[in-house]
Amino acid sequence: MQDCAPPAASRLPALLKGPITQEDYASPSISLIHELPEELLSEIFVVFVSLWPPEDRARVAISTVASVSPLWRMVAWSTPALWTCIDVSPHRGSHPWDMLLDAQIQASGQLPLQVHVRRCPIDWKILERLRPFTSRWQEAYLVGSCKTFTQIPDVYSAITPAGTRMPFAQIPLTFPSLTHATICLRSDFELYPQSNPLLFLDRAPALRSLCLEATFDLPEIQAWVSLLFPTIPYLANLTDLRIDGPVSYAEAFNNVLQQVSEPLQRLSLFAGKFRDIKMDLPRIQMPNLRAVDLNIHAHHILHYINAPAVESVALRNIPEGGRYPLQCLVEFLHAASPPLRTLEISNVACGAEFDDPMLPEYHRLLDGVRKLTVREGGSLLEDALLNDMLGTPDVAPLFPQLEELVLHIPRSPVYEETRRVALALIASRKTATVCGGLQVKALRHCDIVEV
């Protein structure tokens, strides 16, 4: 060992000398990244701009990598993936969107396009500018008035010698590649007897995901009931639908859901208000619906749908006066008998639902739930409910198939007993057991969070 020490020590200065010598010969004005192959630089640029939202990536590419050197500028403009998102914005500094558009379209090659018209309302000028490329639209985020969207199906673009627009040539707008769309209606719902602001979506046969946001409201006039949320055309391939509306009537929601009842798999609804106009509306058959996410007052839609394949339900942000959200759920389960596996209840004010003498019988409809999440559930976290989940040798517990449990318990002395019962529940589910002749699974994951 002693004989080996001097040679090892003598090699140390030589090892240190290498980096020092390399630094001495490296020009301080030249970075080694400039020596990377152009193909690798291109990949690095794509990863870099992906850190920003899609609508900002072209601007970031121009102001960063394309401004470093002539080489980087050439590589950036030769990388189609950097230019596939068209962001229509009136505030673009030295790069207005309409001046940049032609360069972006050319640089993007034949890749699918994302079109964002969200920083300003869409209008005729924007539509005419984007019309030649609608066949390449894959994703679109459009903000505008009901009147503008109503007139989208036909764009008038004939120009007279004097420079004025002459509406003698109708040029249909089609979106054959559009798969994801977000439509924001930001104005009063103008009344056109034979029109619909969402009718243009029938020109998008490949549409799979649709988000509709409406920030308008109407006076409470019964004759306008069906117009409180515009309907959509039949969309044969739509699997995901999200609707956010301040006021919704059951009839209006039904009109929308009937158009996509067959293909729809995931439904998310936000309803600031929900009014049941016709309690005798037949349930809509939705055979392929798998997941439902209902917010504020939207849980009332459960009275109007029959979805035997639903596996996941989320009830969120339901205020006092929400009219028994859990009862809506169990009545829906009783009618459809779906294989419910995941249940999330977040910020739900349940009121006096647990005083219903039929509720214990309803609870049996939840026996198949495997994952339960409760966040700030108020009366939902009553000790009696958690005790019923404990079970006894002679009585089967609630949620016997439960494998994952997440509880958010308020950090208050009032909930001390709730925390104690929750810990007892965890201890009772450490291993599989039999209660009341029913097999009870062990919890694989449990998370109790004090909030």
ABEGO torsion letter per residue (X at the ends): XAAAAAAAAAAAAAAAAAAAAAAAABBAABBAAAABBAAAAAAAAAAAAAABBAAAAAAAAAABAAAABAAAAAAAAABAAAAABBBBBABAEABBAAAAAAAAAAAAEABBBBBBBAABBBBAAAAAAAAAAAAABABBBBBBBAAAAAAAABBBABBBAAGBBBBABBBBBBBAABABBBBBBABBBBBBAABBAAAAAAABAABABBBBBBABBBBBBAAAAAAABBBBBBBAABABBBBBBABBBAAAAAAAAAAAAAABABBBBBBABBBBABAABBBBBBAABABBBBBEAAAAAAAABBBAABABBBBBGBBBGAGGAAAAAAAAAAAAGBBBABBBBBGBBAEAAAABAAAAAAAAAAAABABBBBBGAEAAABAAAAAAAAEBAABBBBGAABABBBBBBBBBAAAAAAAAAAAAAAAAAABBBBBGGBBBBBBABBBBBBX
